[in-house]
Amino acid sequence: MRRGVVGRLICGRDGLGRTMPDNACKGYRPVITDSHPATFAARLSVAPMMDWTDRHCRFFHRLLTRRTRLYTEMVTTGALLHGDVPRHLDFNEQEHPIALQLGGSEPGDLAQAARLAQQWGYDEINLNCGCPSPRVQRGAFGACLMAEPATVADGVKAMRDAVSLPVTVKHRIGLDRCESYDFVRDFVGWVSQAGCDTFIVHARNAWLQGLSPKENREIPPLRYEWVYRLKRDFPALTVVLNGGVSDEVQIHAHLQQLDGVMVGRQAYHQPAWLASWDGEFFGDPARELEIDAIEEAMVIYMEQQAARGVAWAAVARHILGLRNGQPGARRWRQVWSDHRLKALSPAQVHQRARQALQSMAA
């Protein structure tokens, strides 16, 4: 695929008509099991989300769940090959298992980016074939790649030849108003022949014109049955569902049909929910959610990051949902999101937040 050129969509065909790490926080050290796993742990994961699932967010999530797979924001091959590699790839050792999501379409660039990912210690490489944003379309990758399954297959093969890491693909069920299951079935069939054995399926179409990225997460209808059909048609593949999942009942229902579930914004906005996942879905012994200890661990982490020049607000924004439902949670959030306090240390802001919480609770 030439950059900037998106193949015309034909249902059932492609566009060409062819069928560093930080130390663990003291006092609340996450216990990491199966570190650097050799295989993709698909059962439960938090979706890659631009501007949200950065390294600070992932560190926070790992304090809550030890087993759930975490994903980076999408990183483009251009950013890695021509930009600041440590800024894009550095992560905390506690984040394992962790996958790097790549955006790109050129096989050579993807292979080089994959080598960097392996050198930096990632556990998986995921190729983004689902993002519909205009910026991504201009780069000729993301969701528009679903119209070019041969290009995706070439990229997957190039990465598999370059590294020993699992290479997975995240995609939609279709493009624009194409209402054909055959389209996504043929895409998965083609790409699987290149050696990809794990597909993370956002169960909505991506409309490349007329909808914003936010609207693309809400307006195209969810079709879970199509994802179930993919698993039936390709029983040897690992098929993970993404889109619209918001509670344990839904996760359990999907796991009756599929290999895994990926949760997006609900996991971000209700982070305390993650604390139940290891026991609920991985069979680990249940553990009590110690919100105070987690907040204190994040304060220590903020202090560590502050020593590196990272403003505490860049970290604190990810924890604002931690106390949802508690008396005084609103006032607690207001303190942690008050940029007028940016000159204070994280410990000082923490003290004010706790005082606000206690006064409102009283």
Secondary structure as UniProt FT lines:
FT   TURN            3..4
FT   TURN            11..12
FT   TURN            15..16
FT   TURN            26..27
FT   STRAND          44..46
FT   TURN            50..52
FT   HELIX           55..64
FT   STRAND          69..76
FT   HELIX           77..82
FT   HELIX           85..89
FT   HELIX           93..95
FT   STRAND          98..103
FT   HELIX           107..120
FT   STRAND          124..129
FT   HELIX           134..138
FT   TURN            139..140
FT   HELIX           142..147
FT   HELIX           149..162
FT   STRAND          167..175
FT   TURN            176..177
FT   HELIX           181..192
FT   TURN            193..195
FT   STRAND          198..206
FT   HELIX           213..216
FT   TURN            217..218
FT   HELIX           224..233
FT   TURN            235..236
FT   STRAND          238..242
FT   HELIX           248..255
FT   TURN            256..257
FT   STRAND          260..263
FT   HELIX           265..269
FT   HELIX           271..276
FT   HELIX           277..281
FT   HELIX           291..306
FT   TURN            307..309
FT   HELIX           312..316
FT   HELIX           317..319
FT   TURN            320..325
FT   TURN            327..328
FT   HELIX           329..336
FT   HELIX           339..341
FT   TURN            342..343
FT   HELIX           346..361
//
